Amino acid sequence: MFHRLLLLCALILSLSACAMPRNGPPPVGTDAEIAELTRAIERLSPAIDPAEAARAAQIAYRHTHELAIAYQITDAPLIHNAKVNSGRRPRGLCWHWAEDLEKRLKAEGFATLDMHRAIANGDTRLLIDHSTAIISAAGAPMQAGIVLDPWRKGGVLFWSPVTSDPRYDWEPREEVLRRNGRIRYAQAGMEG
């Protein structure tokens, strides 16, 4: 009985912390954070142009901040999702972040970098599926890339190598949508 009470208290505390609104949008990435992402992108392949890696890292952080302002992010991701789904916020579901960040990075026309889309939890009914953008060396598979996930921390860019993401196992978006009978949304550029 004591263990259940302790677990309930921990759950309530963690949920209340997630629901705490912040004052203003999430902070913009620092120069040190941008430099760290730049180095990680450069390490993907010796063929990557260092100037492109730096530009991609800067855009990933800057555009995440711009989207957080446009999406009116003031809450934790799941709270914000509820606001979007109830019509109180314009955008900010994970697939919105992924779609908008991918579109912005693709607009650069990088010669040595590619963008991918991925989904995690696409085959489970227990968990909500989650979408992200991934950057890789040109011609490399998405599994050799870096996850760019602004949704996970409510407008603060999270990134990690795809294969060492501590929270999600990523699969190519089109494969998941095809397997689940939602390929028409992938072709139309929409999520279901």
Secondary structure, 3 states (H helix, E strand, C coil): CHHHHHHHHHHHHHHHHHHCCCCCCCCCCCHHHHHHHHHHHHCCCCCCCHHHHHHHHHHHHHHHHHHHHHCCCCCCHHHHHHHHHCCCCCCCCHHHHHHHHHHHHHCCCCCCEEEEEEEECCCCCCCCCEEEEEEEECCCCHHHCEEEECCCCCCCCEEEEHHHCCCCCCEEHHHHHHHCCCHHHHHHCCCC
